[in-house]
Structure formats: structure tokens, C-alpha cells
Amino acid sequence: MIHAPRIASLRVLTPLVASLLAAACGSSETGTTATGTTGTTASSTTGAGGSGGAGTTSTTGSGGDATTSTTTTGSGGAMVIGGDRPVTIHVSPMYDPSKPAPLLVLLHGYGGTGMIQEDLYFHLRTVTDQRGYIYAVADGTTDASGKQFWNGTDACCNFGNPKVDDSAYLASVIQQIKAAYTIDPKRVYFAGHSNGGFMSYRMACDHADQIAAIVSLAGATFDDDSKCNPSEPVAVAQIHGDADETIAYTGGGFGGFTYPSAQKTVELWAAHDGCDLTTTQGPAKDLESSIAGAETVVSVYNSNCKPGGHVELWTVPGGKHIPKLSNDFKTQVIDFLDAHPKP
């Protein structure tokens, strides 16, 4: 049952999928269709296992056709790991089982899917293929309104309050991928949009020993910092439009639960990382294709941080909740992650 105080929250977030599809259609990304980059994206197939398990579907080749298999075929091979929540795995054609590879897990927004988030919007696979990543595209569970969600923070987005522990689930995803592929433990990363950004922060709070860095687009951490107790530093990049109409740049809330502003989010994480709360300005970035030039302002917290600590706020002036991402967005995201492995 969805409690009355949270119905308004659901109504605010429900139109996001349509908006995301519209943004994707108007994106500056070229050569991309709804079925993937240049081939067919793997569908989520269900393996054997309990509700807490992680099913895994793999794809191979640089933009090539998706392949599903129950056996490992070596470099670039495909495997299905049992469970009833399959995760799509894109294996870089550069993957060599004898060499540890970085792992990136992508988390969609409320009401979205992993396929929509990657194939129609983020397009990170183009870069992860080039840089030897194992790239996992996960899906949340479905709430009473039929929308997929992540139980990220208290503010977003478990509106119906079903008992689901996505933090433990995603930690198990990491471990099962590590069992199937040769993963560098110092280069495990998360990226997410909106609800997926909230969930990325949750993973950094709960599993800092496993996660080197996160990138959040229009997400936020816990407003009550006592609920976030990372065991060690995690590098953070928060990307946020200051005209976001859904997850306000200045902070807000859903159903009686609040989330912090983009500024407070990065300051809380700078403190967790042991950084001074003074900033330097980084080079401007071109992340929003509908705004001319390098519009995004970069504030960097990197003074006196603990090893592995580093925080950046990328503010998009006039940017909405679903910005029209530039072709440079995917490279900037992976560049940040590559620059911040664990020490």
C-alpha cells in the first residue's frame, strides 16, 4: 500500500520516463537506436535463485550483438549467473581475464530501466568498451504503481515501503561479477541518475570499502548525515542542473523525508573524505547540448583529503532534471572514474 503522504511524490516522478525518452530523441548522440549502440542489447533473462540473488546477462564486442550463454568462453565471453533479478553485463572487447578490469554499475532513475538509462540516454558503453571495463546495467524492483525503483535514501524512492534491501542486493551483484570476471578491487564504480544517483550515494555510505568512486546526475545523499557512515573515502562527482524541477538543486523532500541541496551533498561528502571545505575551480565542461559552449561550472574539493578522497560539484546553469546530454558527457564521466581508483 502506498501511503497518502507519498502519493504526491510518486506523481512528481512518474512522468520521468516520458521525459527521458523525449530527451533521448533530441540528444546529440548519433548512430544509436532503442535496441542498443550498433547491435541488439541483451534482454534480461531469469536464472535460478532466490529473490535476493543477482541474475546476470552478458554482452560482448564493441557495440556488437548481445549474446546470452551459460558458459564462460574466455576473453569477452558471456555468462548467466543465477537469480531472479538479472543484470545486463557489457564486456569490453579489450577484456583480458589475466588482467584485472574496472567495474562500473549503472543505476536508472525512478520508473526507468537499465536499458532506457544506458541505450537511450547515458551511452556510456561507447567509452567503457574502449577502456576495458566490465559494465553492469542493473534494474530495480517494481512498486505497487508498476514503477521500477531503488531503495536509496529515506527520501528516494521507496514510496510504497516494500521490504527490499537494494544495498545488500547490489553488494551481492558486485561479488557475483567478481566471481565471473577478473575485477580490479581498487576500480569498482557506480553511476546513477535521479533515484539511481540517490542509490549510488547509498552504496558509497554502506560499502565504501568496495567502491572507489561514484557519479550522480541529479541525485543526493542522506540529509541526515548520521545515516551515512562510510568506512573509508569514496571519490564523488555530483552533476546537477540549478533549474532542476524534480530534484531541486537547493534541496527538498518527498512525503515528509528531505534530501539535501547539491552544495550540502558535496560538502557532507567532502567532510567524509577528510577534505577542507574550500574549493578550487576546475575547467568548465560542456555537458548540456542545448546550452552553447562549456556551460558547466566545476567546484573541486581536493585540499587535505584522505587518500582516495576527492569531491566535485558540476553545476549546469539552467540545467533541468533530464538535461540534453552532450557527446562529451560520457567521456567526462568515465574520465572522472578513471582518475579516482582506490589508493
Steps between C-alpha positions, in 0.01 A plus 500: 500500500632847412434739787314823417786740592720338238250496210600854403863387486408221260303742280802730475733222389266293281535716182878451501506208255311693233728798556805278480383352170436850364846614610656195339324569172638854506846396616811591305605135518516350152484150361289366786166323498270370771652156465852601586802665346555318172361163595233344716507544875467191714161440653475420869458126538423338831728240646443276796534647845326674786356848512820640644713357222646679203440362155748610237476525123812584301570669169821497302679698234531870435138591427438148373203272540403385847579142588355291780668184618541277800870443443808716511690523176805693617578856396176673413300187592146500633351349813166487677513504881194366681243724662164660432629855442725469193767760436615577147880482469688664215847350465754719327669336200824606672426282802781258582428256786868508595479875574268659761234717335306796643131441582226760457141446616233731352175572688189640329260766623159443656260334256780430253696194402866427453446470124336844478768658718791365296376444145280807469674750726845453659673302221794422727569169327678672213772608742496198733560273200799709399650498850468136592212520747260239622180705490191388693157651432263414784123521557314585818189329632143591403277687744121491532463762226697286255810722511852367549682662788806482725471513879769769511458749783198565720396774254527302177339287385337220698160669499295187567732381777543140380774312681788504255869533585656632181824580680554133582374395157744721311785393728417143400502605133856626543610174660338282233658705222837468674450123505431498126758753379841625604413830670744753643379552861642853494287599200137422583271790414132599502314756289134591514233748398241642741386201713808319367713788628343469846573126490860562394544714811340227709755252367784740582362541853456127561782343295783753488748216543396367158427817301767739376284775346146593402343742253148627572287696254217677685519280809585579861636339813319463836392832650552345844872429484482264798347248256816501286809348657758417233791295630748675271509776236308474173557749218179679396385702200158660540349632173196719545306759302415807706156510333417136580123485536486155663799459734557862593857629488426682827362189673147385574306192598241234424230376735648658810857390434756760394805488276788751512596759242769421247735727697426328832533159336855567385595672825383199702708273278800732511483467878474121477807503274694721740520790251506866589173676419677750279474453125700565191343550160561229242480540124146563372331205331258470210238255629172652376461506122218756499717761676775654291862457602655343808218593735563278801679655798732262689572544872773271636561391859848350498694671777633282786273210406565153637650257246229418249295804594396753235170679439372711210177688434417549131228767486309538173361856488141479380524121492182296549445161663550322169757710313569446133838340543787596274720248321771589751293396803589131486872573466496745790328246726744220422797739520397588856469136601830404336673779691381373838587138579548402861856565625 
